[in-house]
Amino acid sequence: MKKKPLSNKVLARTLVKPIIKRYLVKTKDFNKPTTKQSYGQLQRQRHNQQEKIKMFHDANAKGLLNDFPVAPIDATIKTAKRARIAFDKVYYPLKTIVPPNLVDKFGMQSAVFKTYQDKPNCIRYYTKNKYLNAEQCKILHEDDGIRSVFGYEINNQKMTKKMFATYIGWIAENVDDLYDDEEDAIEYEAYKEMSSALRTNPDGSRSPMVIQMGMNSYMDRNMINNPVKIIDTHVTQEKLKIYDYTNLGKVLAEVNISSQEAFDYVCKYLNKNRNIKRKHTEDRELTRGASALKNLIDFYKAEVSRTTTLKMSQPKTKVFGYKELMNGEQYKAYCKQTGEPQLRQYESFKKWIRKRLNSIANIK
């Protein structure tokens, strides 16, 4: 007896059934591997853990953990002994210990909070010197990582101008080899000491500031919780799609790479890879018009996709179209680069861009 073919209704239900990918994840202690869990289960587990961490921090902010035992973290600080010789006194932050019967409730055994008993829980250096000496500057430089995490004070206040001048002067004389030139070293350290610390969440996670760029969904798919991890994931796993130069700039900012650094890295890479360098300096140099047109069309498609997605959550958003492209800086730059006359009549421009989009579509 022949089987009846599936009806349209049954077939539709079959097609829309979600495909659940499975991943190898870890248990609560993050050491012992466990069985495979679905992506949805993993996301719920992460969400629950984040909720526990938030609850823990909220409880501390309300003073509910003031009676919990605390312990110094001195043993984890490599420079602690030398710091106490260089400075008159040094106090490091205290970690709050969770009683064993409450570990499951809060999801952690201990944590270092930004405050302890309503006071900043930071590193405190004390010295009678008006100016920092060389050894004190060296300690502060070596403690740069933990100072960024926990914050710090010198004599219960921010670094004074006299101390700041001494420290920057020491940086200029001693650590310029860490940067391409001495001015970069001085400028970077000055900005770092003057700025507010932007810290990640207690578990090391950070959500990207940019939206509608595909970064959040990319991070979810690849199970990474901080944009800086994209650097490794892009090379070893899934490639992050970069649509245009605007998109590129925002992604670079999320991974803490400046435009100058990005250009330097590209040039150094191409200089060491002659075949790839030849593609850019010789092959494409002869077809700059083709590259320029591709960049223009890639920009148009990216803007259409971005504004279409944004319109779902913000209905008043206008979807990017031919008119916006015609009046935009990208088309103006394309004409200047290729020498083509810039079309200013909408109907003429629409025919021009449609012809090129259709040709590309037919090739694919």
ABEGO torsion letter per residue (X at the ends): XBBBBBBAAAAAAAAABBBBBBBBBBBAAGABBBBBBBAAAAAAAAAAAAAAAAAAAAAAAAGAAAABBBBBAAAABAAAAAAAAABABBBBBBBBBBBAAAAAAAGBABBBBABBGGBBBBBBBBBABABBBAAAAAAAAAAAAAAAAAEBBBGGBBBBAAAAAAAAAAAAAAAAAABABAAAAAAAAAAAAABBBBBBBAAGBBBBABBGAGAAAAAAAAGBABAAAAAAAAAABBBBBBABAAAAAAAAAAAGBBAAAAAAAAAAAAAABAAAAAAAAAAAAAAAAAAAAAAAAAAAAAAAAAAAAAAAABAABBBBBAAAAAABAAAAAAAAAAGBBBBABAAAAAAAAAAAAAAAAAAX
